[in-house]
Amino acid sequence: MAGLQENDLIHIVNGSHLRAPRAGDKKLSRITSQDELKLGIIRREENRWNRISVVLPAISDEAALRLKLRKTPGLDSELLPVVKVSHRESPATIFAPDNFQLYFTETNSRPAQLHLRMAQLLPGKTVGGTFIIATEDGQTAFETEGGFDRDHKPSIFRRSKSPEWEPIQVELQLLLSEEGQRKIKEEFRVAEEAYEREFKDFKFDEKRTDKAYQERNKERLKQIAAMERINAELMRVEQNHQRLLRRQEQLANPASISGRNSRQLTDQSRKAIRALYTGLTPEQQEIVRKSVVSHRTPAFLNEAGLLQLEETGFAKWEIKLKRASQGWKWYDAPVNQQQLKLLRDIISSDNVTVHHASVPGQKFTVSAAQREQMKIVLDVFFEQGGKVQ
């Protein structure tokens, strides 16, 4: 909020000159969000050191709580824009060890919705089942989302509304194809202008044999060959683009598709997919690009790549299938009115454990930090007018 930059030196906090970093920590620990904060900063700019003064006014307790949350854009089950609001210190992905958290979603078309999320890695355990949450008041079961059927084929429980990957993949491939066409056309334009500039007045004469002329002609032919290669690449990309458009049309026609490829994208969904992609960082765009050009999404990714891809909000269905095969069990669903009392019990209890019914001996404890994060999310949700159905 103060607009601090890397390598800034804070040397004054509310009038006190700091002699060491520990003195700054001690001073800041006594300042709350209800206090005005004045910082004296030394910043290197160009070839000089500048002294900068920053004043942050006091803020309300509600505003201070909101600052503890992060907002992550994504797509909902209907592939429309959604913002996930979660605690800054909670995992950004489902598949984090002993994950247990609350978050809520905000959309333009529906009221904010509160969600409970939990996950545990149990390698070798391919059965479905339930998570058991034990508090001081008793136990409650939650049905997990992923598992394996009897034939050991990945399956997602029917209540899951995660969209199939191919329609999204085709939409992203079209977007990347458009970007590729623009780059190739620009490359051709630059090459063409260079050719016109250098050889506009060049007259070909097959009878000339002098070395200077022959070298000049050789360079001209080299540039023509380069333009021909660029043009051939453009034709290839445009042909692939037409193929993608035909596949997009097929996926939009219920009569021509069946089974898993039954997801139809609306124009609004397509805009949302493109907006989400363009809002990613260059690193995130690269991991998505690698995924959409692979027909083995996300089999080629290592653990870090899987987490990065999950953070982008794309390939949810394929990621869940991959995670189920690794032995992950998870629950991620909206909170109903009956579960609200349990959440309050969890937040207020000193001892809360979670385990999967198939492995009762492998429990994890919901930590005090996790319970505090849940309380903050719940308080902000209701402070902003949220309601649980």
C-alpha positions in Angstrom: 0.0 0.0 0.0 2.9 2.3 0.7 4.3 1.8 -2.8 7.6 0.5 -1.4 10.1 -0.8 -4.0 13.0 -3.2 -4.0 16.0 -1.9 -2.1 14.1 0.9 -0.4 15.6 1.7 3.0 13.0 2.5 5.7 14.9 4.7 8.2 12.0 6.5 10.0 8.8 5.0 11.4 6.4 7.5 13.0 9.1 10.0 13.8 11.6 7.5 15.2 14.9 7.1 13.5 15.9 3.4 13.2 19.3 2.2 14.2 18.8 -1.4 13.2 16.2 -3.7 11.5 15.2 -5.1 14.9 14.3 -1.6 16.0 12.0 -1.3 13.0 10.3 -4.6 13.8 9.7 -3.6 17.4 8.3 -0.2 16.4 6.0 -1.7 13.7 4.7 -4.4 16.1 3.1 -1.8 18.2 1.3 -0.1 15.3 -2.1 -1.4 14.3 -4.3 -0.7 11.3 -6.1 1.9 13.4 -3.0 4.0 13.7 -1.6 6.5 11.1 1.7 5.2 9.7 4.4 7.6 8.6 7.5 6.2 6.9 10.7 7.9 5.9 12.4 6.2 3.0 15.7 6.5 1.2 15.5 5.4 -2.4 18.1 5.2 -5.1 16.9 6.9 -8.3 19.2 7.3 -11.3 22.5 8.6 -9.8 21.2 10.1 -6.5 19.6 9.1 -3.2 16.2 10.6 -2.6 14.4 11.0 0.7 10.7 10.1 0.4 8.0 10.5 3.0 4.9 8.2 2.9 1.8 8.6 5.0 -0.7 5.7 5.4 -3.9 6.8 7.1 -5.6 4.6 9.7 -8.1 2.1 8.2 -11.1 0.3 9.7 -10.9 -3.2 11.1 -13.0 -4.5 8.2 -10.6 -3.0 5.7 -7.6 -4.5 7.6 -9.2 -7.9 7.3 -9.8 -7.5 3.6 -6.0 -6.8 3.2 -5.3 -10.3 4.5 -7.1 -11.8 1.5 -6.1 -12.3 -2.1 -8.3 -12.3 -5.2 -7.5 -14.8 -7.9 -9.4 -14.6 -11.3 -10.6 -17.8 -12.8 -13.5 -19.6 -14.5 -16.6 -21.1 -12.8 -18.2 -24.5 -13.7 -20.0 -22.7 -16.6 -16.7 -21.2 -17.9 -17.8 -17.7 -16.9 -15.5 -15.2 -15.1 -15.2 -15.8 -11.3 -12.9 -14.3 -8.6 -11.8 -16.6 -5.8 -11.2 -14.8 -2.5 -9.0 -16.6 -0.1 -6.5 -15.9 2.7 -3.1 -14.7 1.5 -1.3 -17.4 3.5 -3.5 -20.3 2.5 -2.5 -22.6 -0.4 -3.4 -21.2 -3.9 -4.1 -24.8 -5.2 -6.3 -27.7 -4.1 -3.4 -30.2 -4.0 -1.3 -28.9 -1.2 -0.4 -31.2 1.8 -3.0 -31.2 4.5 -4.9 -28.4 2.8 -7.9 -27.1 4.9 -9.4 -23.7 4.1 -12.4 -21.6 3.4 -12.7 -19.3 0.4 -15.6 -17.6 -1.4 -16.2 -16.8 -5.0 -17.5 -13.5 -6.5 -19.3 -13.3 -9.9 -21.3 -10.7 -11.7 -24.2 -13.0 -12.3 -24.6 -14.7 -8.9 -24.3 -13.9 -5.2 -21.0 -14.6 -3.5 -20.6 -18.3 -2.5 -18.7 -19.7 0.4 -16.6 -22.9 -0.2 -14.9 -25.5 2.0 -11.8 -27.1 0.7 -9.6 -30.0 2.1 -7.1 -32.3 0.5 -4.7 -35.1 1.6 -2.2 -37.3 -0.4 -2.7 -41.0 0.3 -0.5 -42.8 -2.3 -1.7 -46.3 -3.2 -5.3 -45.6 -1.9 -7.4 -45.8 -5.0 -10.8 -46.1 -3.4 -13.2 -43.2 -3.0 -14.9 -42.5 0.3 -15.3 -39.7 2.8 -13.2 -37.3 4.8 -14.0 -37.4 8.5 -13.7 -34.1 10.4 -13.5 -34.6 14.2 -14.1 -31.7 16.6 -14.8 -31.5 20.3 -18.5 -31.9 19.5 -18.3 -35.0 17.3 -17.6 -36.2 13.8 -18.9 -35.1 10.3 -18.3 -36.9 7.0 -17.7 -35.2 3.6 -17.7 -37.2 0.4 -14.5 -36.9 -1.5 -14.5 -35.9 -5.2 -11.9 -38.1 -6.8 -11.2 -41.8 -6.9 -10.8 -44.9 -9.1 -13.5 -47.3 -10.3 -13.1 -51.0 -10.2 -11.3 -51.1 -13.5 -8.7 -48.7 -12.1 -9.7 -46.0 -14.6 -9.7 -42.4 -13.4 -13.1 -41.1 -12.5 -14.6 -38.0 -11.0 -17.7 -38.3 -9.0 -20.8 -37.2 -10.9 -21.5 -34.2 -8.7 -18.3 -32.6 -10.1 -19.1 -29.9 -12.7 -15.5 -29.4 -13.9 -15.6 -28.8 -17.6 -14.0 -31.1 -20.1 -10.6 -29.9 -21.4 -10.9 -30.1 -25.2 -13.3 -27.2 -25.8 -11.1 -24.9 -23.7 -8.0 -26.3 -25.3 -9.3 -25.6 -28.8 -10.3 -22.0 -27.8 -6.8 -21.4 -26.4 -5.2 -23.0 -29.5 -7.2 -20.5 -31.6 -6.0 -17.6 -29.5 -2.3 -18.8 -29.8 -2.9 -19.4 -33.5 -4.1 -15.8 -33.9 -1.0 -14.5 -32.0 1.2 -16.6 -34.3 -0.4 -15.3 -37.4 0.1 -11.7 -36.2 3.8 -12.3 -35.5 4.4 -14.1 -38.8 2.6 -11.3 -40.8 4.6 -8.7 -39.0 7.8 -10.6 -39.7 6.8 -10.8 -43.4 6.0 -7.1 -43.5 9.4 -6.2 -42.1 11.2 -8.5 -44.5 9.2 -7.1 -47.5 9.9 -3.5 -46.5 13.6 -4.4 -46.2 13.6 -6.0 -49.6 11.8 -3.0 -51.2 14.2 -0.6 -49.5 17.4 -2.5 -50.6 16.4 -3.8 -54.1 13.8 -1.3 -55.3 16.0 -0.1 -58.1 17.8 -3.4 -58.8 17.5 -4.6 -62.4 18.2 -8.3 -63.0 20.5 -9.0 -65.9 21.5 -12.6 -66.5 24.3 -11.4 -68.8 26.2 -9.6 -66.0 29.0 -11.6 -64.5 30.9 -9.1 -62.5 31.6 -10.1 -58.9 29.9 -7.1 -57.2 26.7 -7.7 -59.2 26.7 -11.4 -58.6 27.1 -10.8 -54.8 24.3 -8.3 -54.9 22.0 -10.7 -56.7 22.9 -13.5 -54.4 21.8 -11.3 -51.4 18.6 -10.5 -53.2 17.8 -14.2 -53.8 18.6 -14.9 -50.2 16.0 -12.4 -49.0 13.4 -13.7 -51.5 14.0 -17.2 -50.2 13.5 -15.9 -46.6 10.2 -14.3 -47.5 9.1 -17.5 -49.2 9.9 -19.4 -46.0 7.9 -16.9 -43.9 5.0 -17.1 -46.4 5.0 -20.9 -46.3 4.9 -20.8 -42.5 2.0 -18.4 -42.6 0.1 -20.7 -44.9 0.7 -23.7 -42.6 -0.5 -21.7 -39.6 -3.5 -20.5 -41.4 -4.4 -24.0 -42.5 -4.1 -25.2 -38.9 -6.3 -22.2 -37.8 -9.0 -23.3 -40.2 -8.8 -26.8 -38.8 -9.3 -25.4 -35.3 -12.3 -23.3 -36.5 -13.9 -26.5 -37.9 -13.3 -28.3 -34.6 -14.7 -25.4 -32.7 -17.8 -25.6 -34.8 -18.1 -29.3 -34.2 -17.9 -28.9 -30.5 -20.6 -26.2 -30.6 -23.0 -28.7 -32.4 -24.7 -31.1 -30.0 -25.6 -33.4 -32.9 -21.9 -34.1 -33.7 -20.5 -34.7 -30.3 -21.1 -37.1 -27.5 -19.7 -38.4 -24.2 -17.0 -36.3 -22.5 -16.9 -33.8 -25.3 -20.3 -32.5 -24.5 -19.3 -29.1 -23.2 -20.6 -26.2 -25.4 -19.0 -22.8 -25.0 -21.0 -19.7 -25.3 -19.6 -16.5 -26.7 -19.4 -15.2 -23.1 -17.4 -18.3 -22.1 -15.0 -17.8 -25.0 -14.4 -14.1 -23.9 -13.8 -15.3 -20.4 -11.3 -17.9 -21.4 -9.4 -15.3 -23.5 -9.5 -12.7 -20.8 -8.2 -15.2 -18.2 -5.3 -16.2 -20.5 -4.3 -12.6 -21.3 -4.3 -11.7 -17.6 -1.7 -14.3 -16.8 1.9 -13.6 -16.3 4.3 -14.5 -19.1 5.5 -17.5 -17.1 1.9 -18.7 -16.6 1.1 -18.1 -20.3 4.1 -20.3 -21.2 2.9 -23.2 -19.0 -0.5 -23.0 -20.5 0.9 -22.8 -24.0 2.9 -26.0 -23.4 -0.3 -27.6 -22.1 -2.5 -26.7 -25.0 -0.1 -27.9 -27.7 0.3 -31.3 -25.9 -2.3 -34.0 -26.3 -1.1 -35.5 -23.0 -2.1 -32.6 -20.7 -0.8 -32.5 -18.1 1.1 -35.9 -18.2 4.4 -34.2 -19.3 4.5 -31.9 -16.3 6.5 -32.4 -13.1 5.1 -31.5 -9.7 6.0 -27.8 -10.0 4.5 -27.6 -13.4 1.3 -29.2 -12.2 1.0 -26.6 -9.4 1.8 -23.8 -11.9 -0.9 -25.0 -14.3 -3.4 -25.4 -11.5 -2.8 -21.8 -10.5 -3.7 -20.5 -14.0 -7.2 -21.9 -13.6 -7.0 -24.0 -16.8 -7.1 -27.8 -17.4 -8.9 -28.4 -14.1 -10.5 -31.7 -15.3 -7.2 -33.2 -16.5 -5.4 -32.0 -13.4 -8.0 -33.7 -11.2 -7.6 -37.0 -13.2 -3.8 -36.8 -12.8 -4.1 -36.1 -9.1 -6.6 -38.9 -8.5 -4.1 -41.3 -10.1 -1.4 -40.1 -7.6 -3.7 -40.9 -4.6 -4.9 -37.5 -3.8 -8.3 -37.2 -2.0 -10.0 -33.9 -1.9 -13.2 -32.1 -1.1 -14.0 -28.7 -2.7 -17.7 -27.6 -2.6 -20.0 -24.8 -1.6 -21.0 -24.6 2.1 -24.6 -25.1 3.0 -26.6 -23.8 6.0 -26.2 -27.1 7.9 -22.5 -27.0 7.6 -22.1 -23.5 8.9 -22.4 -24.5 12.5 -19.6 -27.1 11.9 -17.4 -24.4 10.5 -17.9 -22.2 13.6 -17.2 -25.2 15.8 -13.9 -25.9 13.9 -12.9 -22.2 14.2 -13.5 -22.2 18.0 -12.2 -25.7 18.8 -8.7 -26.3 20.1 -8.4 -29.7 18.6 -9.7 -30.5 15.1 -8.5 -33.5 13.1 -9.2 -34.7 9.5 -8.7 -38.2 8.1 -9.9 -40.2 5.1 -12.2 -43.0 6.0 -10.0 -45.6 4.2 -7.0 -44.7 6.3 -8.2 -43.7 9.8 -4.7 -43.8 11.2 -3.4 -41.0 8.9 -4.9 -37.9 10.5 -3.8 -34.3 10.1 -4.6 -31.5 12.5 -6.3 -28.3 11.5 -3.7 -25.8 12.9 -4.5 -22.7 14.8 -3.2 -20.7 11.8 -5.6 -22.4 9.5 -8.5 -21.8 11.9 -7.6 -18.1 12.2 -7.5 -17.9 8.4 -10.9 -19.5 8.2 -12.3 -17.0 10.7 -11.0 -14.1 8.7 -12.5 -15.4 5.4 -15.8 -16.1 7.1 -15.9 -12.6 8.8 -15.2 -10.8 5.5 -17.7 -13.0 3.6 -20.6 -12.0 6.0 -19.3 -8.4 6.3 -19.7 -8.0 2.6 -23.2 -9.3 2.7 -22.6 -12.9 1.8 -25.3 -15.5 2.6 -25.1 -19.3 2.9 -28.0 -21.2 1.3 
